[in-house]
Each structure stands twice: as C-alpha cells, then as structure tokens.
Amino acid sequence: MKKLFITLGTVLVYLLVSIFTGWWAITWVIWVFYFVYMVADMYKNQ
C-alpha cells in the first residue's frame, strides 16, 4: 500500500510541476529520483 501512495504522489508532483512550469521535457528528473527510490526499496526488502 505504501508503494501505491508513493507512486500516486510522484505522479501528482510530476503533473503539477509539468502543468505549472510547462517543462514537460525537464521534469523527467522526478522519474529518475523515483526510479532510484524504487531500486533502493527493492534491495532493502530482499
């Protein structure tokens, strides 16, 4: 359930930043941080 909330939060932050700034091409950085978090969480749970 925690991962669901984190995913939804990431999507909301991405959309808000993209809509308010118009920087659709630059906000990929949010997804990079999300990817790093998910990889770290995966290794922690193993």
Chimera marker file (.cmm) of the C-alpha trace (Angstrom):
<marker_set name="trace">
<marker id="1" x="0.000" y="0.000" z="0.000" r="1" g="1" b="0" radius="0.5"/>
<marker id="2" x="2.908" y="2.332" z="0.765" r="1" g="1" b="0" radius="0.5"/>
<marker id="3" x="4.225" y="1.939" z="-2.786" r="1" g="1" b="0" radius="0.5"/>
<marker id="4" x="0.834" y="2.870" z="-4.195" r="1" g="1" b="0" radius="0.5"/>
<marker id="5" x="0.775" y="6.143" z="-2.254" r="1" g="1" b="0" radius="0.5"/>
<marker id="6" x="4.345" y="6.933" z="-3.248" r="1" g="1" b="0" radius="0.5"/>
<marker id="7" x="3.559" y="6.233" z="-6.894" r="1" g="1" b="0" radius="0.5"/>
<marker id="8" x="0.444" y="8.401" z="-6.812" r="1" g="1" b="0" radius="0.5"/>
<marker id="9" x="2.361" y="11.172" z="-5.061" r="1" g="1" b="0" radius="0.5"/>
<marker id="10" x="5.091" y="11.020" z="-7.665" r="1" g="1" b="0" radius="0.5"/>
<marker id="11" x="2.571" y="11.216" z="-10.480" r="1" g="1" b="0" radius="0.5"/>
<marker id="12" x="0.813" y="14.181" z="-8.865" r="1" g="1" b="0" radius="0.5"/>
<marker id="13" x="4.075" y="16.059" z="-8.311" r="1" g="1" b="0" radius="0.5"/>
<marker id="14" x="5.134" y="15.362" z="-11.879" r="1" g="1" b="0" radius="0.5"/>
<marker id="15" x="1.832" y="16.591" z="-13.300" r="1" g="1" b="0" radius="0.5"/>
<marker id="16" x="1.715" y="19.698" z="-11.117" r="1" g="1" b="0" radius="0.5"/>
<marker id="17" x="5.297" y="20.689" z="-11.916" r="1" g="1" b="0" radius="0.5"/>
<marker id="18" x="4.755" y="19.987" z="-15.602" r="1" g="1" b="0" radius="0.5"/>
<marker id="19" x="1.497" y="21.928" z="-15.808" r="1" g="1" b="0" radius="0.5"/>
<marker id="20" x="2.614" y="24.961" z="-13.808" r="1" g="1" b="0" radius="0.5"/>
<marker id="21" x="6.085" y="25.277" z="-15.338" r="1" g="1" b="0" radius="0.5"/>
<marker id="22" x="5.461" y="23.929" z="-18.829" r="1" g="1" b="0" radius="0.5"/>
<marker id="23" x="8.735" y="21.997" z="-18.559" r="1" g="1" b="0" radius="0.5"/>
<marker id="24" x="7.482" y="18.615" z="-19.714" r="1" g="1" b="0" radius="0.5"/>
<marker id="25" x="10.903" y="17.660" z="-21.098" r="1" g="1" b="0" radius="0.5"/>
<marker id="26" x="12.833" y="18.605" z="-17.947" r="1" g="1" b="0" radius="0.5"/>
<marker id="27" x="10.593" y="17.033" z="-15.316" r="1" g="1" b="0" radius="0.5"/>
<marker id="28" x="11.963" y="13.606" z="-16.212" r="1" g="1" b="0" radius="0.5"/>
<marker id="29" x="14.282" y="14.245" z="-13.240" r="1" g="1" b="0" radius="0.5"/>
<marker id="30" x="11.339" y="13.428" z="-10.955" r="1" g="1" b="0" radius="0.5"/>
<marker id="31" x="11.112" y="9.996" z="-12.563" r="1" g="1" b="0" radius="0.5"/>
<marker id="32" x="14.863" y="9.451" z="-12.118" r="1" g="1" b="0" radius="0.5"/>
<marker id="33" x="14.547" y="10.097" z="-8.375" r="1" g="1" b="0" radius="0.5"/>
<marker id="34" x="11.505" y="7.825" z="-8.234" r="1" g="1" b="0" radius="0.5"/>
<marker id="35" x="13.416" y="5.064" z="-10.044" r="1" g="1" b="0" radius="0.5"/>
<marker id="36" x="16.352" y="5.356" z="-7.625" r="1" g="1" b="0" radius="0.5"/>
<marker id="37" x="13.944" y="5.185" z="-4.690" r="1" g="1" b="0" radius="0.5"/>
<marker id="38" x="12.196" y="2.094" z="-6.034" r="1" g="1" b="0" radius="0.5"/>
<marker id="39" x="15.503" y="0.295" z="-6.735" r="1" g="1" b="0" radius="0.5"/>
<marker id="40" x="16.757" y="1.116" z="-3.232" r="1" g="1" b="0" radius="0.5"/>
<marker id="41" x="13.474" y="-0.092" z="-1.729" r="1" g="1" b="0" radius="0.5"/>
<marker id="42" x="13.657" y="-3.308" z="-3.740" r="1" g="1" b="0" radius="0.5"/>
<marker id="43" x="17.170" y="-4.074" z="-2.483" r="1" g="1" b="0" radius="0.5"/>
<marker id="44" x="16.190" y="-3.200" z="1.082" r="1" g="1" b="0" radius="0.5"/>
<marker id="45" x="13.294" y="-5.690" z="1.012" r="1" g="1" b="0" radius="0.5"/>
<marker id="46" x="15.387" y="-8.580" z="-0.308" r="1" g="1" b="0" radius="0.5"/>
<link id1="1" id2="2" r="1" g="1" b="0" radius="0.2"/>
<link id1="2" id2="3" r="1" g="1" b="0" radius="0.2"/>
<link id1="3" id2="4" r="1" g="1" b="0" radius="0.2"/>
<link id1="4" id2="5" r="1" g="1" b="0" radius="0.2"/>
<link id1="5" id2="6" r="1" g="1" b="0" radius="0.2"/>
<link id1="6" id2="7" r="1" g="1" b="0" radius="0.2"/>
<link id1="7" id2="8" r="1" g="1" b="0" radius="0.2"/>
<link id1="8" id2="9" r="1" g="1" b="0" radius="0.2"/>
<link id1="9" id2="10" r="1" g="1" b="0" radius="0.2"/>
<link id1="10" id2="11" r="1" g="1" b="0" radius="0.2"/>
<link id1="11" id2="12" r="1" g="1" b="0" radius="0.2"/>
<link id1="12" id2="13" r="1" g="1" b="0" radius="0.2"/>
<link id1="13" id2="14" r="1" g="1" b="0" radius="0.2"/>
<link id1="14" id2="15" r="1" g="1" b="0" radius="0.2"/>
<link id1="15" id2="16" r="1" g="1" b="0" radius="0.2"/>
<link id1="16" id2="17" r="1" g="1" b="0" radius="0.2"/>
<link id1="17" id2="18" r="1" g="1" b="0" radius="0.2"/>
<link id1="18" id2="19" r="1" g="1" b="0" radius="0.2"/>
<link id1="19" id2="20" r="1" g="1" b="0" radius="0.2"/>
<link id1="20" id2="21" r="1" g="1" b="0" radius="0.2"/>
<link id1="21" id2="22" r="1" g="1" b="0" radius="0.2"/>
<link id1="22" id2="23" r="1" g="1" b="0" radius="0.2"/>
<link id1="23" id2="24" r="1" g="1" b="0" radius="0.2"/>
<link id1="24" id2="25" r="1" g="1" b="0" radius="0.2"/>
<link id1="25" id2="26" r="1" g="1" b="0" radius="0.2"/>
<link id1="26" id2="27" r="1" g="1" b="0" radius="0.2"/>
<link id1="27" id2="28" r="1" g="1" b="0" radius="0.2"/>
<link id1="28" id2="29" r="1" g="1" b="0" radius="0.2"/>
<link id1="29" id2="30" r="1" g="1" b="0" radius="0.2"/>
<link id1="30" id2="31" r="1" g="1" b="0" radius="0.2"/>
<link id1="31" id2="32" r="1" g="1" b="0" radius="0.2"/>
<link id1="32" id2="33" r="1" g="1" b="0" radius="0.2"/>
<link id1="33" id2="34" r="1" g="1" b="0" radius="0.2"/>
<link id1="34" id2="35" r="1" g="1" b="0" radius="0.2"/>
<link id1="35" id2="36" r="1" g="1" b="0" radius="0.2"/>
<link id1="36" id2="37" r="1" g="1" b="0" radius="0.2"/>
<link id1="37" id2="38" r="1" g="1" b="0" radius="0.2"/>
<link id1="38" id2="39" r="1" g="1" b="0" radius="0.2"/>
<link id1="39" id2="40" r="1" g="1" b="0" radius="0.2"/>
<link id1="40" id2="41" r="1" g="1" b="0" radius="0.2"/>
<link id1="41" id2="42" r="1" g="1" b="0" radius="0.2"/>
<link id1="42" id2="43" r="1" g="1" b="0" radius="0.2"/>
<link id1="43" id2="44" r="1" g="1" b="0" radius="0.2"/>
<link id1="44" id2="45" r="1" g="1" b="0" radius="0.2"/>
<link id1="45" id2="46" r="1" g="1" b="0" radius="0.2"/>
</marker_set>
